[in-house]
Amino acid sequence: MATGGAFREFENRVIITPRQKIYNLLNRGIEGYGPGRIFNSLMFLFITVIIVNVIIQTVQGLPATVYLFGRLLDSLAVIVFTTEYILRVWTCVENPEYHKKNAAETAIVGRLSYMVSGMAIIDLVALFWFYLPFFFADQEVYAMVGILKFFTIFKLIRYSPSLHVIARVFNAKRRQLAMMFYIILFLLVVTSAIMFYIEHQAQPEKFASIPDAMWWAVITLTTVGYGDVYPITPLGKFFGGLSALLGVGVIALPAGILASAFMEEVSKEAKEEDEHIEEFKDESDDTHGEKTGDDTENNSHGTKCTCPECGHEFFLPDENN
């Protein structure tokens, strides 16, 4: 959803060079730029097809033509994603975020800064799976290739307004989430250490070390409770129950932070859209007011009429005049 500010920012931008045109095509679809929106829709559809293809390729017993078509899609994906990545690196200097002191520094340091950004790394990883077998045997990298191919799904973040909102939510609350992650990690270490010393004598094979006890701590704090590792001593059961109750509250905190941040982001977008509509109404009212004033002045000369044949406007004098 494009906001009024985003539209005004784009309208004030003068497109001169081919690089600027390509930059707007690649990056401004979310803001409402027409060709960019078409490009976003096509890329979203193409990436979705690629993900479906990755899933289908894992199914055994399908006709050979299906696997052949899948390999052709993979080749097409590499061409499209490689071209897109090169164009994004070339046009990224149009973004003021990557402007440096001079043109030469912008061309090199600015582009390097973009290449280490989050979405650029995702783009690079999403196409790296194709080049990986050139350096390693296929058997050695089979699992890695599959993971990297499925990593393409994260490219959807760039082309989906909804995923943009989620990304902004995580970015806005990154400090709070980092703090909660540290608290969870702290509790994980403490509870696993305590449970190791409580249960090690009774279950030396399951609580063989603190790292082994961390598996129990993870499934307990997250309240999953697989049941493969659990305390059997009275003290261990008491501490296990206490840890489970503690996990309910601690693990729920990040969800609350994200939920409130999401509502704030949605409310912010709605407010910006309402402001844009109000500005448009004010402009329309001002224009209407000017026209009304003109009409009032013209009415002093008579009744305003329009010729039904040619559309020419004229005034008929009133009888009082």
Residue pairs with C-beta under 8 A, 6 or more apart in sequence:
1 161
1 269
1 273
2 30
2 31
2 32
3 269
3 272
3 273
3 276
4 272
4 273
4 275
4 276
4 279
5 272
5 276
6 31
6 32
7 31
7 32
7 276
9 31
10 24
10 28
10 31
10 32
10 33
13 20
13 24
15 21
15 24
19 90
19 91
19 94
20 91
20 94
22 87
22 90
22 91
23 91
23 92
23 94
23 95
24 33
24 35
24 36
25 33
25 35
25 36
25 39
26 36
26 39
26 84
26 87
26 88
26 91
27 36
27 91
27 95
28 36
29 35
29 36
29 37
29 38
29 39
29 40
29 41
29 159
30 36
30 40
30 161
30 164
40 159
41 159
43 84
43 155
43 158
43 159
44 156
44 159
44 160
46 77
46 80
47 152
47 153
47 155
47 156
47 159
48 156
49 73
50 73
50 74
50 77
50 152
51 150
51 152
51 153
53 70
53 73
53 74
54 146
54 149
54 150
54 152
56 62
56 66
56 70
57 67
57 70
58 146
74 130
74 149
77 127
77 152
78 127
78 130
81 123
81 126
81 127
81 152
81 155
82 127
84 123
85 120
85 123
85 124
85 127
88 114
88 120
88 123
89 111
89 114
89 115
89 120
90 111
92 98
92 110
92 111
92 114
93 99
93 106
93 107
93 110
93 111
95 114
98 106
98 110
98 111
98 113
98 114
99 106
99 110
100 106
100 109
100 110
114 120
115 121
115 124
119 157
119 158
122 151
122 154
122 155
122 157
123 155
125 148
125 151
126 148
126 151
126 152
126 154
126 155
128 148
129 144
129 145
129 148
129 149
129 151
132 141
132 144
132 145
132 148
133 141
133 145
156 163
157 163
157 164
157 166
157 167
165 262
165 265
165 266
165 269
166 262
168 265
169 258
169 261
169 262
169 265
170 177
170 258
172 261
172 264
172 265
173 257
173 258
173 261
176 257
177 254
177 257
177 258
180 250
180 253
180 254
180 257
181 254
183 250
184 221
184 250
184 251
187 217
187 221
187 246
187 247
187 250
188 214
188 217
188 218
188 221
189 210
189 214
191 217
191 220
191 221
191 239
191 243
191 246
192 210
192 211
192 213
192 214
192 216
192 217
193 210
193 213
194 239
195 207
195 213
195 216
195 217
195 231
195 236
195 239
195 240
195 243
196 207
196 209
196 210
196 212
196 213
198 231
198 233
198 235
198 236
198 239
199 206
199 207
199 213
199 231
199 232
199 233
199 236
200 207
200 208
202 232
202 233
202 236
203 232
206 212
206 216
206 229
207 213
207 216
207 229
215 229
216 229
216 230
216 231
216 240
217 243
218 224
219 225
219 226
219 229
220 240
220 243
220 244
220 247
221 243
221 244
221 246
221 247
221 250
221 251
222 247
222 251
223 244
223 247
223 248
223 251
225 244
230 240
231 237
231 239
231 240
295 304
298 304
298 315
301 315
301 317
301 321
302 315
302 316
302 317
302 318
302 321
303 315
303 316
303 318
304 313
304 314
304 315
305 313
305 314
305 315
305 316
306 312
306 313
306 314
307 313
307 314
